[in-house]
Structures are given as structure tokens and as C-alpha cells.
Amino acid sequence: MKRILQATLLSLGMATAALAQDSSPAESDLYKIVKVSTPEGIVLEIGGVTSLPNGDVAVSTRRGDVWVIENPSSPRPHFRKFASGLHEILGLVYKDGSFYCAQRGELTRLTDTNGDGKADQYHTVYAWPISGHYHEYSFGPKIAPDGSFFVSANVAFGNEEWWRGESKVPYRGWVMKISPDGKMEPWATGMRSPCGLGMIDGELFYTDNQGDWMGSGGVWHVKKGAFVGHPAGLRWSNLPGSPVKLTQEEFYKTYDERRRRDANGRAIKPENDASEKNPLLLFEAKKKFPEIQLPVVWLPHGVLGISNSEIITDDTKGAFGPFAGQMLVGDQGQSKIMRVFMEKVNGEFQGAAFDFRSGFQSGVLRMAFGKDNSLFVGETNRGWGSAGEANEGLQRLVWTGKTPFEMKAVRAMPDGFEVEFTQPIDAASAEDLASYKVKSFIYKYHSTYGSPTINEEENPVKGVKVSADGLKARIIVDNLRQYYVHQLTLDGIREKNSKFSLVHPNAYYTLNNIPTGEKLAISQTSTKNSATPTTAAPAKTPAKAVAGKNAKTDVTKVGATVKTKVPTYEEVKPLLSKHTCLACHNADKRQVGPAYKEVAKRNYSNEKIVDLIYNPKPQNWPGYATEMPPMPQVPKGDALKIAAWINSLKNAPASANP
């Protein structure tokens, strides 16, 4: 009997250990966020970060300063002010002994001619028009292979129609190429809020954010003469030197910009029409106007960012982890960094986007690798809101040397996808179709602010073939849809030795082109599916709960009503952060959106709040300029917890929740 008991306990212990191994290390175990020590009195609302040949790092600020940081990775770096008095610098590079930065209205060269460590020459390389509108941000520069500079210009918004992006002066909504001697060449248009520029292998890419005509954020390849979708900049396509021939008049003759007025003559804001039968899609508009450049990847709004920013390449050759050569994309609103694997299919870039690292203290705007191969992350949130609660910051992201168990890459195949992993996968889990789930969706192309995900369909996984080394799984996927985002969820995959789950089990592949080539025969694959329904055993009557002084429960019975236990702020905060709620809402005070306490005063039921998360009613909050986008990606269980917490604030004192 004793031996049986010992064997049972040993078996239970082994089972517990196996279960404990199911969860991978957290992001923070793999990539550490380290604060860069800043002298008292220096406020780093960072708009630019660049590394210097000698190992120093320079940053520019929205307040108009440029700082050079000596020994930037040491516990006590030295800050030296190089320049000041500039106008909201939102980009910084170093070339041939000078700094170049984008101010509101010009590309500026800053040079230290006498060697005292401070700029004494401020030279305007090229100035572009500005109307004075607050939203006319200018971003860049990035250095082109020929030594020229790329800069991008944000659109403004209408005075009465605040929701509508407008190009009030040339070249708002454009990317410009500027030579070192000050000659400007219009390059491409259709940009709305082009905060992130990136040079990848000599090619220019940029990020944009959700808004009017932009269903979601994404990454675009910026070819000369391209039109990426927002029509405001087309106003200037007839100016000399424009490589874009499509005019705004031609565009609006084809696609309704929905300018409407009510009986009192006031402008009516376009709203999403959920009953719309055949909404316009961006790839369909491209058939009419071939100048349209589709995104390399969509970054699903609210999932992979809400205010996408800097693009850089991991050029550390493995010193920053197993993703050498891939793109890292910052996000200001969610205070995090995403990762993008990119490939060329039929001559066009496309690829997969993944989560990478969240938890930065403020909005991630700019990034640059240092000489020690750590990533310097420049942050700001003034006026823009972010999940990170600090107003500014400079932090470093340091790889711990532990290889994360991740999807390293996802490649399109004629009949599905090939997933490559950073470590060998467990054959039993990888050959089970239940480990994989694929669905596809897309966004509307319309003048309404943003878009819900639409046309969502499941894509059944029919078979899987695992490579001999366990590093790849090729899956046959039914009903592939060109131009759609395909979400791959691999919750069931385990690492071969540790049995860890993936750190990030979701990939979002934008399938602009389906490759040609040989398809995989089902006979070559595993079709085992542990989720296939079998004859079910008779259901057991649930045992009655035993109440006692040590009993713990999340529900209490009041008469015939079951009341769910209300989560605390500490319990709900990870959900608020994960789903980007904190970027726009605060418990006690107005932020981008109303305070949660104000929402609680509306006396909505929990179920009604969930419905409003999925289908917001901006007309209910007329005093707020930025409307809340639909958030259908929030799981209902999470939404109900958030709703229960919001309603708990009705009578809570101001200090009850942060």
C-alpha cells in the first residue's frame, strides 16, 4: 500500500511538473526593459533617436532640444545638450559629421564647426509650407542609398469636420525626397499620419494609423509614384514634378467622401454602416486606380497597436535574439513593439506580424540599436495618450540570452502556410490539427474613421507536415483568400523538450498574393485531430458546492440571482493594458475618452457595456473629438470583467482606483 501511495504521489508530481512547463517564460524573462538614467531637470519627450559611430546615442525632443548621451549603456551616462530652440523635432539622423532633423516646417542640418560639442550652425536644407494647424507633424528624416533624405508630412484635420484629414498646404500627406543641397522631389502620397519611416535593405517603408480612409494601421512599401490610400494629398498631384497622376477630383468622382449636412446646415460625421451589403475594399479600389499600393502587412487595430510608429531592422546578426533581419515596429498608443517577418511573393512584399514586447513606461515613438546591441527606445505621450503612464522616457531593451519559443517566420504556400519556429516543436502537439486555428478578415475602405473587421471566416486546417528537424510545420489551409489578413493561432503547439507553449501564439499574415507551385498532398500530412467530436459519455450531474468557513467562490447567490464577484483594479489592469483601454481612458479623469467613473454614471448593464465595446456609439459622447473604434477582438470574458469593474466605480471614492 505504501509503494502504491508513493507511486501515486510521484505520478501526481510529474503531472504537476508537466503542467507547470506548459507556459513559456514571460516577455520580461526574455527581453528586459532598463531605464536610462537621466539627470534631474531633463524632460525627454523624445521624437528622434540615433546611434553615433563612436557608440554615443543622440536624442531629439518634442520640446526642441538635441542631446548627445555619452556612455549611454552605463549606470551613469553623461548628457550633453547639442542644440536647442527648434520646433518639435520628430526625427534625427547623423551623416558626415552633422545631425539632420525634421522640424515642423523644415529639414535642418546641425553642425558643430568649432569642436566645442555644441551646434553653432543651424542650416535650413529645405523648408515646406505649413498652415499652422496643430496636427501638421513632420517626420524623419531617413537616409536613402544615394545620400538623400526622406521626410513625411502629416495631414491636418478640418475645422468644422474635425474627423476629416485635409491637406491644407503642399505636401501634407506626402513623402518627400530631399537632396543634401536642398532640392525636393515629391515621392508618393496617400499618407494620413506617417509617423514611422524605415529604410529596409535600401527600400523605403512607412507606418500609418487608423483613421478616415484607413481601416487599420499597417506597414507600406513606399514606391515612387505610389498612392497608399488617403485622398487628401491628391490635392497636389498636379504640381510640377509630381510622380502621382491620379487627381483628387477623379478620385471623388468614383468614391463618395460622404460630405453631408443636416437641416441646420451642420456637417454630419460619417458613421460605419453595419448593414452595408457590399462595402468597398482597398484591393477593389486598386483595380480602378492601379497607383494604389496595398500594405505589406495590416497591423490589426487594438491588437498590434493603435498609433504605429518607428520601423527599424534588427541588424545585430543574432546579438538581439533569433530574429535577425526582421522588422521591429513601435507603437505609441499601446507603449509596445511588434515584429514583422516579410517576404516577396509575385514581386510584392507581404508577410506576418507578431506581438514582441509591451510594458514600456510611455508611448514608443523612436528606436535605434546601440553599440552594445541593446535597443534604445524613445518615448512620449503628451497630447497623444499611451498605455504607459509616464509622459516621457528613454529606456533600453536588452535580450537576456534566453531563446524565446516563438514563431520565427510564417511563409505563404500555394495551399496554406509554412510556420518556422525558433526551437524544435513537440511532434505529438504539432501533428494534431487541434493545435492550429486559422481565420481571415479584412477592413472597409471608406471615409469613416476606421473600420471594424469584416467578412470574417474560419479557414479549416486540413493537414500538417512537420519537418524532420522539428523547426517547421507546413499546414494545408482551406479557403485561402487573397488580400485578406489570415490570423494563425497556435495555442496547442509545444516546444519539444520543455513543453513550453509559444510566448505569442498569434500571427497575422497579410496575403496579398498566393504563391504558385506544388501543393502538398493530404496523404503526405497528418490529419489527426484530437478535437474531432466523439460519442460523448453521459453528462454527470454537477456536485453541489459545500459551503463552509474555508470555502472560496467567485459567485454568491442572492435569491434566484447569481452575482459575479467584481474584479479589483489590480486584477483588471492587465486586461485594460492588453486591450489598449488605458491609452484613452482613466478611472477618475477625462483623457482621450471619458473617465470610467463617468461611464459608470450612465447605469449601463455589464452586457450593455460589452455591446458598446464591440459597437461604440460616439453620439452618446458629443464632447469628445476622437471617437472610440469598434473593438470586436476583445474576448467576451475579458469584456465582461472590464464592464463589472467599471460599474463598481459608481459609488467609489476618487482614491479607490488609480
Residue, then its C-alpha position, 0 to 999 in steps of 0.5 A: m500500500k505504501r509503494i502504491l501511495q508513493a507511486t501515486l504521489l510521484s505520478l501526481g508530481m510529474a503531472t504537476a511538473a508537466l503542467a507547470q512547463d506548459s507556459s513559456p517564460a514571460e516577455s520580461d524573462l526574455y527581453k528586459i526593459v532598463k531605464v536610462s538614467t537621466p539627470e534631474g531637470i531633463v524632460l525627454e519627450i523624445g521624437g528622434v533617436t540615433s546611434l553615433p559611430n563612436g557608440d554615443v546615442a543622440v536624442s531629439t525632443r518634442r520640446g526642441d532640444v538635441w542631446v548627445i548621451e555619452n556612455p549611454s549603456s552605463p549606470r551613469p551616462h553623461f548628457r550633453k545638450f547639442a542644440s536647442g530652440l527648434h520646433e518639435i523635432l520628430g526625427l534625427v539622423y547623423k551623416d558626415g559629421s552633422f545631425y539632420c532633423a525634421q522640424r515642423g516646417e523644415l529639414t535642418r542640418l546641425t553642425d558643430t564647426n568649432g569642436d566645442g560639442k555644441a551646434d553653432q550652425y543651424h542650416t535650413v536644407y529645405a523648408w515646406p509650407i505649413s498652415g499652422h494647424y496643430h496636427e501638421y507633424s513632420f517626420g524623419p528624416k531617413i537616409a536613402p542609398d544615394g545620400s538623400f533624405f526622406v521626410s513625411a508630412n502629416v495631414a491636418f484635420g478640418n475645422e468644422e469636420w474635425w474627423r476629416g484629414e485635409s491637406k491644407v498646404p503642399y505636401r501634407g500627406w506626402v513623402m518627400k525626397i530631399s537632396p543634401d543641397g536642398k532640392m525636393e522631389p515629391w515621392a508618393t502620397g496617400m499618407r494620413s499620419p506617417c509617423g514611422l519611416g524605415m529604410i529596409d535593405g535600401e527600400l523605403f517603408y512607412t507606418d500609418n494609423q487608423g483613421d478616415w480612409m484607413g481601416s487599420g494601421g499597417v506597414w507600406h512599401v513606399k514606391k515612387g509614384a505610389f498612392v497608399g490610400h488617403p485622398a487628401g494629398l491628391r490635392w497636389s498631384n498636379l504640381p510640377g514634378s509630381p510622380v502621382k497622376l491620379t487627381q483628387e477630383e477623379f478620385y471623388k468622382t468614383y468614391d463618395e467622401r460622404r460630405r453631408r449636412d443636416a437641416n441646420g446646415r451642420a456637417i454630419k460625421p460619417e458613421n460605419d454602416a453595419s448593414e452595408k451589403n457590399p462595402l468597398l475594399l482597398f484591393e477593389a479600389k486598386k483595380k480602378f486606380p492601379e497607383i494604389q499600393l496595398p500594405v505589406v502587412w495590416l497591423p490589426h487595430g487594438v491588437l498590434g497597436i493603435s498609433n504605429s510608429e518607428i520601423i527599424t531592422d534588427d541588424t545585430k546578426g543574432a546579438f538581439g535574439p533569433f530574429a535577425g533581419q526582421m522588422l521591429v515596429g513601435d507603437q505609441g498608443q499601446s507603449k509596445i513593439m511588434r515584429v514583422f517577418m516579410e517576404k516577396v511573393n509575385g514581386e510584392f512584399q507581404g508577410a506576418a506580424f507578431d506581438f514582441r514586447s509591451g510594458f514600456q513606461s510611455g508611448v514608443l515613438r523612436m528606436a535605434f540599436g546601440k553599440d552594445n546591441s541593446l535597443f534604445v527606445g524613445e518615448t512620449n505621450r503628451g497630447w497623444g495618450s499611451a498605455g504607459e503612464a509616464n509622459e516621457g522616457l528613454q529606456r533600453l531593451v536588452w535580450t537576456g540570452k534566453t531563446p524565446f519559443e516563438m514563431k520565427a517566420v510564417r511563409a505563404m504556400p500555394d495551399g496554406f502556410e509554412v510556420e518556422f519556429t525558433q526551437p524544435i516543436d513537440a511532434a505529438s502537439a504539432e501533428d494534431l490539427a487541434s493545435y492550429k486555428v486559422k481565420s481571415f478578415i479584412y477592413k472597409y475602405h471608406s471615409t469613416y474613421g476606421s473600420p471594424t473587421i469584416n467578412e470574417e471566416e474560419n479557414p479549416v486546417k486540413g493537414v500538417k507536415v512537420s519537418a524532420d528537424g522539428l523547426k517547421a510545420r507546413i499546414i494545408v489551409d482551406n479557403l485561402r483568400q487573397y488580400y485578406v489578413h489570415q490570423l494563425t493561432l497556435d495555442g496547442i503547439r509545444e516546444k519539444n523538450s520543455k513543453f513550453s507553449l509559444v510566448h505569442p501564439n498569434a500571427y497575422y499574415t497579410l496575403n496579398n498574393i498566393p504563391t504558385g507551385e506544388k501543393l502538398a498532398i493530404s496523404q503526405t500530412s497528418t490529419k489527426n485531430s484530437a478535437t474531432p467530436t466523439t460519442a460523448a459519455p453521459a453528462k454527470t450531474p454537477a456536485k453541489a458546492v459545500a459551503g463552509k468557513n474555508a470555502k472560496t467562490d467567485v459567485t454568491k447567490v442572492g435569491a434566484t440571482v447569481k452575482t459575479k464577484v467584481p474584479t479589483y483594479e489590480e486584477v483588471k489592469p492587465l486586461l485594460s493594458k492588453h486591450t489598449c483601454l488605458a491609452c484613452h481612458n482613466a478611472d477618475k479623469r477625462q483623457v482621450g475618452p471619458a473617465y470610467k467613473e463617468v461611464a459608470k454614471r450612465n447605469y449601463s448593464n455589464e452586457k450593455i457595456v460589452d455591446l458598446i465595446y464591440n459597437p461604440k456609439p460616439q453620439n452618446w459622447p458629443g464632447y469628445a473629438t476622437e471617437m472610440p473604434p469598434m473593438p470586436q477582438v476583445p474576448k467576451g470574458d475579458a469584456l465582461k470583467i472590464a464592464a463589472w469593474i467599471n460599474s463598481l466605480k459608481n459609488a467609489p471614492a476618487s482614491a479607490n482606483p488609480 
